[in-house]
């Protein structure tokens, strides 16, 4: 049974918000039998819906068979407890449902740690003596616990200990990722991040551009663990393309925090490709949600290309006019179909243009001795080769290089020889 209060959903209609909740339920393997809605200025502080509506749900349970209630907002511990006592049913809020999906989707050790951290931080204020998810064995020996300590206090201490341990593990992951990023920076290998609302087609696009075989499903959060592939641009330059977890409206803050190490790949990217499902009726609102999350991550100033995906399924429908306003800060807006391949060549040209824009690249003419093949290989990987000849002294090459790498090539500049 879906339950929603119509109060505020960041521009989303109640119908669209409930439809997304139903998609989340489907992704989690839950069958939806009915829905209950109520218009209020704000959710009831003690039981989410009003007393009369709650009694309607109690009566409804006698005629409509359901054993689970999914609430469209995050509930306080008191709201959760009061609804369960009144309905005598298991109640799960939207945040818990998303966390459950994340737990089912996480495949890597890092991903599972991130999900567990988010779950623990969500559950800690909601702990009751009925909670049996954690070990109930006391830490230490006789005399180390205070008199009259309850099992609830033991659970809370165990949860905090586990949270502290996971944060230490993820900090180590963060350090490793930073080392990899530093190495890529020194090698001049730019990273292009795929971002977008969940189920917009990011994984399909990654597969189309790189020939990868990343899982693609018509479900929310089909991709959770990040995937990176190397691709070549029309200029011959190679870049790393990274697929990231999809965003969703009202994404819990602690969930974003738990995935900090992963999502930092977005903030550190040289450019972003914002993938949008142009066929979705709420595509403008989805675009706004993605912009909000990027701002929260501190990545709203990364050069971004907006990609209007699934144009092969528009069936003559016009692209919403309000979408252009949401994407006004994009470097380019390109219609594509990741499924058919339409527009992908234009997308790659646009990526190359964004990466070489402004003062990032400088014109150079170099003479690289034959013994320095490593530097020649670096030029081909990170620069734009316009001409190449061979002489008795080495390889003569002209083209453009990232300005930040010029010091590494200064000794090979023709005017310095």
Secondary structure, DSSP 8 states (H G I E B T S, - for coil): -EEEEES--TT--HHHHHHHHHHHHHHTT-----EEEEE-SS-BTTTBS-HHHHHHHHHHTTTS--SEEEESS---HHHHHHHHHHH-SEEEEHHHHHHHHHHHH--SHHHHHHHHHHHHHHHGGG--TT--SS----SS-TTSS-TT--HHHHHHHHHHHHHHHHHHHHHHHHHHHHHHHHHHHHHT--EEEEEEBTTSSHHHHHHHHH-------SSTT---S-EEEEEE-TTS-EEEEEE---B-TT--HHHHHHTHHHHHHHHT-SEEEEEEETTSTTHHHHHHHHHHHHHHHT-TTS-EEEEEE-GGG-TT----HHHHHHTTT-SEEEE--TTT-TTHHHHHHHHHHHHT-TTSEEEEEEEE-TT-HHHHHHHHHHSEEEEEEE-SS-EEEEEEEEGGGHHHHGGGBGGG-
